[in-house]
Structures are given as structure tokens and as C-alpha cells.
Amino acid sequence: MSQSSHETTVDLASKSEALFERALGVFPSGSTRAPFYNSPYPLYMKKGEGCRIWDVDGNGYIDFANNMGPLILGHRNPLVQKAVEEQLDQMWCGSPTELEIELGVKILKAFPMCDKMLFAVSGTEALMKLVRAARASTGRNKIMMATGAYHGTSDSLMPGEGVPKELDRLTLRYSYNDPESFRAVFDENRGDLAAVLTEAVLGAAGSVGPDRDFLHLIREETGRHDVPFILDEVVTGFRIARGGISEKYGVRPDGISLGKIIGGGFPVAAFLATDRLMEPFSYSSAEFPFIGKTKIKHAGTFNAFPPGVAAGLATLEQLIPEAYTHLDYLGESVRKSLSKVCEERHLPHYLTGMSSMFRLHFTASPIRNYETFSSSWDEKTERLFDAELLKRGIFMPPAHSAFCSIPMGNQELEQFENVAGAAVGGLSKNR
């Protein structure tokens, strides 16, 4: 099968199947990462170039997963590649480098409401540290977050098996984009709240964006009652706009979490906040040779990992205004194409997403939060649709929001619309 073909049909995946059989003996259910666990088995990828990827069987795809968002420049961007290679020639990691200061300055410039920042390895760590800082700064324990929101996998922010009930009771939930729900929970608990968390787009519901008034309501209420407001921009930071949702909607949270794009494809994350929230990480004054103490110790072998920081700098340098215009165009075009092919076949549908993110829901009901999403989610049809796309050369995250990348152009958009039409047609035959 030719790797350069734009009409690839995935009908042979014997090597992926064999690899999955091996993986079953190593990992629980053969999987190391939930979003890419697929039925009957995931495809194992071998190569990426621009907006295209190839699996171990040689099948080619347009990549609308982009590792769940970080690869905004696509695969093997030449400037990112060069920056990483130069850094690897000098040093892998260890002591502080000038690069981490340069990247930190660029990040703080994009989010001017924050005074200081620290690097981490993952969005999970960034949110975990911000929540701990909020508790340390306020002396309170409870936090609020939206139902269905994903703020990483730390115990405080991901309920479920293995989380002590005593800890889970400290995490209160409100309905996203629902002012009445937010006010009810907030008013009852505001004296005990260490922080209110909001996901800049509700990922689990299909990258549903916040209503502007709802976001400002949270800012106003938290500010009035001295409760830190933490905005999770791990997905949206430097993707929706250079300053993410904060810039786009003109909101000034007390703390922000970042990841994905700031590492240029490498595991780099950051949390930034006002001096009040960042103070617990500062060392107390001490005379040489002593260094003082911190209220919260911030450590991590791979914090500000130099190759990742170099990749992040090279990525941010290419995210100029024209890049965001192009990303908006790609996302809007894809959403229009999906709506068009569904309307032509009289298939109930609803599109969510912002800028270069999108998700097709097989329902006519509007999706505004996790409650409206979960009550109308047709998982079977979504997963069948993803499979229909996959076998025609379009790689999407299974039953999840998809992401465009800058290397995509009109050729890829045309191919996507043709494939989406055929995929919807394939669904219609099986309904």
C-alpha cells in the first residue's frame, strides 16, 4: 500500500493486532493511555510528517488526534526538530538553563494577570500544585469543579475507586455553563472554599466552550468573596489564542494551568498564578550557606526538561496571528463539512468545539455541559463513525474531541469532507 496515497483504505492491520496481543501480557487490557484504547485494538503508529501519520502496517492517515492537542504544528516541524537536535548536542537535563527563563518570560507575557510561574511535567501535576497552593494560601480545604471536568488524575480532582471518601467530600461539583447551579453550590460553601476550578473548554463533553457571562460570573463571585479562581488552560492555552480563553474572553483568573503546546510535543507543563498563590513555593530568607525553606517543595527531575523547553520555544515562535487565523479557518471548515454531510443524509447531529477543535455528536439536542452531553451520548454510533473514518484514512481520537494542525490545508479539508460523507453513508447502512 503506497504511503503517499490520499485514498488509503485501512483493511490490513495485522502488525497492530499482533502488537496488541503482546501488549495484553504487559499492560492491563494492553493499554497505557485511556484516550487511545480502542476496539478491537488500537493502531500502532510508526511515522509522522506534517499532518500525516503512518501505522506499522504502512497505512497512511491525516492526523486529527495530534497527541490530543500538543502537536499544533503537526509532526516533525523543521524548526522544532532543529531546536531539539541542537539542545541534545549540548545537554539533556540537570541544572537550570537560560532556555527555561526565556520560555517562562514568553508564557507570563501571554498571561499578564499572573506574576510568577513554575514548570512541571504534566497538566495533572500543574493542577495538583495549584490546588495545594490555594489550600496553603487560604487555609481552607474545599474546592469546586464542574461535573465531568477533567483536571488530570490526582486524587482531589478525579473521583472514583481508590479515592478516600474523606477527600472526595472536599470536592464539590457544579454544572458547567449553568449560573444557577454554580451560585447554589458557591453560596452554600464559599466560606470553606480554597478554590474554584473551571476547565476552559469542557473536554469530556466535546470541547464545549464557556458562555462569556458564565465565566465572568465565576470571576466576579470568587473575587468578591476572596476565593482563588483557577482556570485550566492545558488544552486551550496557545491553541484558542496565544493567551487562550483568558485572552479571548477577557477574564483574569488567579491561577492558570498550561501544558500540551508549551512543550512542542514534549512533556512540559506549567502553572502560573498571582504572587499570593505562588508565595508558598518561595524560599524564606537565609544567610549563606543556608538556603531557607519553602512551605511547598517544588521538585521534579524533568521540570523544565531542556529539549522540551527548546521545542516549546520553537513552537511559540511560530504561533503568530496568521497561524491562529488559519487554525480558526480549519476548525470552522471541518465543522461545516460534518454538518453538511449529516444534513444531506438527514442524520441528527450537533457540533461542538472552538477554533481548531471539534466533535460531532449524533443528537439534535444542544450540548452545553456534561449533563446535556451524557443524557444524549450515542457511544455506539460515535465509535462506529470513528471506525468508518479510520478505514478511509482519517485518524481521530476515539469518541473524543479532535484537533486540527497548522500543516493542514484545503487538500486535507476536501479529503476530510469526502471521507466524512462516505463514513456517514456507511453508518446509514448499518442503522
N, C-alpha and C positions, 0 to 999 in steps of 0.2 A: 504494500500500500504506500503510495507516494506521500511523503511528509509535506510536500508543497501544495498538495491538492486542497482546494477550498470546498470540495464536495465530499469530504470524508464521511463515511458511514461506519460507525463502530459496530462491527459484527464479530470481531475476534479479539478477545481479551484473555487469552489462555495464560499468559505470563502473569497478569494481575491476579487471576484466580489462583494460580499456583503460589504466588507470594502470600496471598491471604491465608491459604491453607497453612503455610509456615508460620504466619503471624499468630494464628489461633493457638499455637503451642507456646507462645511467648507472652502475649498480652491478653487481658480479659476481653473476650469477644473479638480478639485480633485487632483491637483499635487503641491508638494512643491519643486520639483527638476527636471529641464528640461531633463537631460540625461536619467532619468528612467521613463519618461512619455511614455506610450506605448498604442497601440491599440489592442483590445478594452479596456483594462485596465491593469495596472501593476500588477505584482505578489507581494504579501506582504510576506516578509521573517520573519522567527521566530528564526532560529538557524543556527550557523555556526561552523564548526570544520575542521581545516586544510584547504584543498582546496575545501571542500564541504559545501553546504548550503541546508536548507530545508524551504519550504514555510509553510504558515499557514494551508494548506491542507495536509501537510505531504509528499509532493513530493520532491524528492532529486535531486540535480544538482551538477555538477562540476562548480565552480565559476570562470569564466573568466572575471568578472567585477572587483572584488576586490575593490569595492567602488571607481571605476575609478582610481585605482592605488596605494592608500596608503598601502593596505594590501599585501605587498611584501612577508611577512611571512605567509600569509593566516590568518585564523580566530583562535582566542584564542590560540595564540602561548604561550606555557607554561612560558617562561622566561619573556615575555611581561606581561602576566597575573600576574605573581608573583610580578614584579616591581610595577605595578599599585596598586595591593592589599596592598603592603607594604606602598606605599605612601598615600593611602586612610586611612590607620590606623593612619598615623601621622598628615596629614594636607591636606585640599583640595586646597586652594589657599589663596593669601593675600600678605604678604611681600615677598621680594626676597628670593630665596633658593640657596643652593650650587649647586643643580642639574642644574639650568639654566646656570651657569658658565661652568660646565662640558660639557653640550651639545654644548654650544657656542664654546668652545675650539675645540671640535671634528669637528664641521662644518667648522670653519675657517681653520683647518688643511687640510680639503678636498678641499678647495678653496683658496689657498695661495695668489692669486692675490688681495684678499680683506683684508682690515685692521681691520674693525670693523663690527659688525652686531647687529641687533635688532630683537626681536621676535614679531610676530603678530599672528592673529588667522586664517587668510585665505590668499590664494595666491592673491586674489583681493586686500586686504589691503597691502600686501607686494609690489605689483607693483604700487599701488596708492602712497605709501610713497616714493618709489624710483623716480617716475616721479616728484613728488613735490620737492624732494631733488635736482634733476637735474635742475629744473627750478630755485630753490633758488640759487644754486651754480653758474649757468651760467648767470642768468638774462635774459634768453630767454624763449620763450613760446611754440614754435612749437615742435612737436615730430613726429617721423616716425615709422611706424609699417607695417608689411606685410598684404596684403589683406587676409582676412579670419582668421587671427591670433586671438587667444583667450588669453587675458591677464587679465581675470577677468571681473567684471561687473561695474567698476567705470565709470563715465560719460566720462572721457577723452579717455578711452580705449575700450568702447563698443558703437559704433554708433547706432542710432535708435530713435524711438519715445521717446520724453521726454528730449532729449539732446539738449540744446540750439545750434542753428546753429553757433553762435559766437565761442563756444567751439569746435564744431565738425570741424570747419575750421582750427583749430590749429593742427589737427591730419592728417598727410599726409600718403599716402599708396604707397608701392612698391610691386612688385611681388616677392614672395619667390623664391630663387634659380635662380633668373634672374638678372645677373650683370648689364645688360644694363638698366633695369628698375630701379634698385637701384641707379646707377650713375646719371641717368637723374633727379630723384627726389632730391637726395642728393646735387648734384652740384647746382641746382637752389635755394636751401633753406638753405645751410649749415651755412650761417651767422646768421640765425634765429633759429637754432635748439638747443633745450635744451637736447635732447637725441634721439638716435636711439634704438628701441626695436626690438628684434628678439626672436621668440619662438624657443627653442632648437630643438623641433620637431613640425611640423605644425599639431596640433591635429585634427583640423576640416577636414583636407584632408586625415586623416588616419595615423597619426604619421609619416609623411614624414620627413626624416632626411635632414639636410642641406648638400649641397655639401661642402666639406672641403675648396675648393678655395673660394666659396661664403662667407663662414663665416669669413675667413681671409681677404677677400676684405673689409668687413664691418669694421673689426678691424683696418685695415690699413688706410682706408679713415677717419674714425672717429678720430683715433689718430692723423693723420696729420692735421686735422682741429679743434682739441680741442673740439670735440663733445662727451659727455659721451655715451658709448656703454653699454646697459643693456640687459643681456641675461636671458630670462625667463626659469628657470630650475625647475619650480614647479613639472612638471611631470618626468623629466629626472634625476634630482638630486638624487643621491644614488640609481638609478634604472639602468641606462645605464652603469654606473661605479660609484665608490664611489664619484668621483669628476664630475660626469655627463658628458655632452657633452664637457664642458670646458677641462676636463682631456683627454677625448677620442680624441679630435681634436686639443689639444694643443693651445687653444685660451684663451686670458686673457682679459675678459671684465672689465669694470669699476664698474659694479653693477650686482648682481645676485639675483633672487627671488627663494625661496625654499618653499616647502610645502609637502603635501602628506606623504612621508615616514618618515620625521623627527619627526612626531608626533606618529608614531607607530599605526595609526588608530584613533588618536585623532586630534581635530582641532588645529594644531600647524603649523605655517608658520614662515618664517624669510626673511629678506632682508639684504644683506651684500654688502659692497662696499669699495672703496678706502676712505682714510681719507677726501679727498676733498668732496665727496658726503655725507659722514656721519657727517661732521662738523656741519651742521645746527641743528642736534639733540643734540649737546653737550651744557652743561650749561656753561654760562660765569662765570668768576671768581668772587667770592664774599666772604666777611668775615662773620664768624658766628655771628648771627644765620641766615643770608640770604643765599639763595642757588643759586642766579644768575638766568639768563633767557636763554631760548632756542629760536632760530629762528623758529623752527618747534617743536611743542609739540608732543611727542610720548606717548600716553596713551592708555589704553585698559584693562578692568577688567580681561580679560582672557589671556593677554600676558604672555607667559612662565607659563601657567597653569601647576602646579606641576605634576598631574597624567599623563598629556600628555607628558611633558618633560621626566618623568621617562620611559614612554612607548617608546619614541624616542631613549633614550639612550640604552634601552634593545634591540631595533631593530638594531641600528647601530652596536652594539657589535657582532651581528650575521652575518653582511654583510661582510664576509671575502672573499678573492679571489675565493675560491672554490664555493661560493654562486653565484658569477657572471658568472662563467663558466657554472654552472647548468642552470641559467636563460637564457643565450645565447643558450644553447642546447635546452631548452624547446621552445623558440620562433622560432628557426630555424626549429625544428621538426614540429611544428604546421603549419608554412608557407609551408613547403614541402608537408604536408598531404593535405592542402587545394588545392595546385596547382595540386597534383596528382589526387584527386577526380574530379576536374574540367576538367582536360585533358582527363580523362577516358570517360567523358560524352560530350566531345567536346564543353565545355561551355566557352565562352570568359571570361577572368579573369585577374586581376593584383593584386599582393600582395604588400602592403606597411607595414612599421614598422621597428623597430630596437630592437635588443636584445629580451626582453621578451614581446614586444608589437607587435600587428599585426592587419591588417584589410584586408578583401577580398573585392575587387571591381569587379563588373560584367561588365568589359570592357577590351578590349585588348590594350587600349591606356595607355601609361605610365603616372603615376601620379607624378608630380614634385612640384606642388604648388596648391593654391586654384583655380586658373583659369582652370588648366587642370582637376582638380577634379570635379568642378561644371559643366563643359561642358559635362562630361561623366557619371555623377552620376545617377544610376538607383535605386532610392529610393525604389520603389515598390519591386523590386527583393531582395534588401538587407533586407528589413523588413520581407518579406516572408521567407527568408533564416533564419533569427534570430528566427522566429516563429517555423520553422521546427526543428531547434536545440533545442529550448526551450521545445517542447513537447517530445523530446527524452532525456532530462536530461542534457543539456548543457546551462548554463546561460551566456549570452553575453550582453554587453551594447547595446541597440537598435541602429543600424546604427551608430556605433562608433567603435573606436579602442578598442581592448580587451587587457587584461593583464594576464600574467602567474604569478604564485606564487611559491615560493620555495618548498612547500609540494608536488607539482605535480611530478609525476614520469612516468615511462614507461606504467604503467597500465592506467593512465589517458590519456596519449598520444594515446594509442591504442584505448581506448574508444572514444576519440575525433575523430580520423580518421574514425572509423566505423560510428559514428553518422553523421559526415560531409558528408560521402558518401551517406548515406540514405537521408539526408536533400537535397543534390543536386539532388538526384534522384526524391525526392518529388517536387522540383522546376521544373524539366524537364517535369513532368506530367502536370503541370499547365501552361506551357509556350505556 
